[in-house]
Amino acid sequence: MIERDAMKLPVTLPAHTIAVGTEPLDRPARNSVGGWPCLDAGQAWPECFCGERMTLFFQLDIPLGQEHFGGDHLLVFHCRTHNDASDPTVSAGQLAPAYWAAPQPSYPRPFWRLLLQSRAAQPVAEAEPSLRPLPLTLRPFADTPDARGLGIQAFKVGGTPSWAQSPEHYRCACGADLVFVCQVPEGMEFGDETDALFLGNEIYLLACPAHCDPAAIWPVNQN
């Protein structure tokens, strides 16, 4: 966590905007909406508690210059049948043990799976069947927070969250403070109008800088 004196200029952090292309992919790409998920050896395609295989909404290589997670491969899976907001179970600000698999209110397990895989992760043989595969392009920029300490509102990796409500901070079950890694704007669609993450809320992905588990990422939802 970066602390700033109120009299100092805002801290400008390196970041990358994420642009979605229009020409469908015909082969695996590491930065994509849908497509062929790049998974570490032994990592299975995630399934929801309902038995449905989760949809790969997007994946990307986090640029090497990003603190804590540069060189990791981020994948965002979500069940298309179960679309709800995340609701953390916390004790004194610390998330529940194995929160990436812990029960959600009214659900026995989360209906999403967020992963940070190694750069060496390889694409699986089968593409995501539910979404048209589209390329993602990452463009670097300097994310300078405004007077309220908010970064730009964009589909981005790195930088500072543009909190729609009050900032949220959590500690991983391992004890490390979660760090902001990626933001998805409110109402962003990845296919038709039904293909939205977490009810279409603005999403802030906070991940464990200690990499205690590939799935040690929490999705904060605000609107």
Beta strands, then each sheet from edge to edge (+ up, - down):
strand 1: 13-20
strand 2: 32-33
strand 3: 38-39
strand 4: 55-61
strand 5: 73-78
strand 6: 90-91
strand 7: 94-95
strand 8: 112-117
strand 9: 122-123
strand 10: 134-143
strand 11: 156-158
strand 12: 179-184
strand 13: 202-207
strand 14: 217-222
sheet 1: 8+ 5- 4+ 2- 10+ 1- 11+ 12- 13+ 14-
sheet 2: 3+ 9-
sheet 3: 6+ 7-
end
